[in-house]
Amino acid sequence: MSKMLGGVICLKVNGKLYFATGDFKYGGGEIKRTEKLAHQGVLGFTGETTAAFIEGVIVKKDIGLKDIADIQDATITLDLPDGKTFTLYQAFSTNEKGIEASTEKGEISVKFVGCKHAEV
């Protein structure tokens, strides 16, 4: 296994390479636990399902906002510097603010959410 912990990544949507830049985030798909409190202290916790996701910034080269917005039922892979791969299955594009592009940097902010995920 590689000793590199951060840095170079590779993002693919249905096998097509996208020019990823900056800091990507990924995760979710696990149970979010929230403490349940009473005057005696912590009684336990409640659980809530979270969505598995990959988000970051790609270079706006040969791709438009509509292309990103139209992504659904896709397989998204994020190859990590440590040799692992985080994969979303049955994934779709989403963004709380809508799909956003920066004219100054020529970049598009993307977020993908999947119905299933794996980290290998």
N, C-alpha and C positions, 0 to 999 in steps of 0.2 A: 504494500500500500504506500502511496505517495506521502511524503512529509509536508507537502504544500497544504496549507490550511485555508488560504483565501487567494483570490486573484482571478485567474483566467477561467471563464465559464463558456459553455456552449449551449445555446437555446435552439431547439428544433420544434416546429409545429408540423405534425404529420410527415416528419422526415425532412422538411425544408428548413435549411439553416437560416436563422435570423441574426442580424448583427447586434448582439447584446452589448450594452455599455453600462458602466457604473455598477452600482450595488444592487444585486437582485435579492429578493427575499422569497422564502418558500416555507411551507409547513402546513400546519392544521391537520384536519382529518381525525383528530383525537378528541377526547372528552375534555371540555373546559370545566374545571372544578371551582366552585365558589363556596366559600365558607358560609355556614348557617349559624348565626349568633343569637344568643339569648343573654339575659342578665347574668347567668352562671358562667358564660364564656362560649367557646366553640362547641356546638352540638354535633357537628358533622359537616357535610357539604351536599350541594346539589350539583347535578351534572347537566351539561348542555353540549350538544353536538356542534362541532366546528367544521367549516368547509376547508378542504385541502386546496392550496393555492400556490401560484408562482406569480410574482410581480416584479417589475423593474422597468427599464427604459431600453428601447431598441432604436437603432439609427433608421431614419425615414429614408431608406434607399430602396427604390423599386417596390414600395408598398404604400398603400393609402389608408386613411382612416376607415373607409368602408371595408377594406380587406380585413382589417383587425376586427371590426365590429361584426363581420359575417362569420367569424370562427365559432363553430359549434360542433359537438360530437367529435372532437379532435383528440389526438394523443400528443401531449406536450412533454418534452424531455428537457431537463436542465442538468447537463453534465457538470459536475462540481470539481474544483481543484484537487480534492482529496481522493479522486478516483471513483466516487460514488455517483449515482444518477438518481435524481428525483423525477418521477414520472406521474403525470396526471392522465387519467383515462376518462373518456366521455366528457371532455373539458370544453368550456366555452369562455369567450372573452367577456369581461365585465369591468366596470369602473364606476365608483360612486359618483364621480363628477362627469361621467361620459368619457369617451375615448379622447385623450388630450394630446396635442402636438405642440412642440416648441419651435417657432420659426427661427429663433436666434441660434439654437443648437442643432436644428434639423432632427429632432428626436420625437418619438411617440412613447407616452407612458402606457404600459400594458399591464393587465391583470387577468390571469386565467384561473378559473375555478373548475375542479374536477369532481365527478361523482365517485371515483375511486382513485387511489394513489398507491405508490410503492417507492421505497427508498432502497436501492440495491448498491 
